[in-house]
């Protein structure tokens, strides 16, 4: 019945979902509101008709009523741009917005807030960067690590580098593993990341680092066993025959 309704509707308006997909496939005019983690503002479906297009209708954003800072598109893109400007502002209200958004359930907003706080050099911002290193999203951790690399931090530089490298679009796991045991704290957090690919690859990297750290000791043990075998063999060969 829903498909039947879409076929005869003059205009379909819905939140992004299967009904919009059905309207698109049937060639019907539609308007939709894009959700968080969806496409960017310049995205349009392929081969749509002249009557089909992505619109951005949404009620006005009231930040005071959104303590959790969860917003839909396109307000999400607007808020990210605003957070970038807040990083350069000395207004206390800008700092309050950054700290508030740093606790948002939306990973993109958290990353933008941490990036804004990274421009500050006070103790509160530095503590926020350290807390962000435990974030469940690798991109947020990378932003915080890159900020701490430019400051005096008690955290090992190799650990921060590992966080930064994991957050790059093209991850070089070989470079991360070359950091050795100091990369393990970052890898262990990445093994619990929200992203399934990051979890899988980080687990593999952890095993590789552990094998690499145990290899020299295994090689020494092998050489000792070989030398003992040679000594015992020579001793047996020198024994007088009965």
Protein Blocks (a to p, Z undefined) as FASTA:
>chain_A
ZZmmmmmpmbdcddedfklmmmmmnopacdddddehiacfkbccehiafkbccddddcdd
dfklmmnopacdfklmmmmmmmmmmmmpcbfklmmmmmmmmmpfblklmmmmmmmmmmpc
cfklmmmmmmmmmpcbfklmmmmmmmmmmpccfbdfklmmmmmmmmpmbacfklmmmnom
mlmmmmmmmmmgfblklmmmmmmmmmmmmmmmmmmmmmmmmmmmmmmmmmmmmmmmmpcc
ZZ
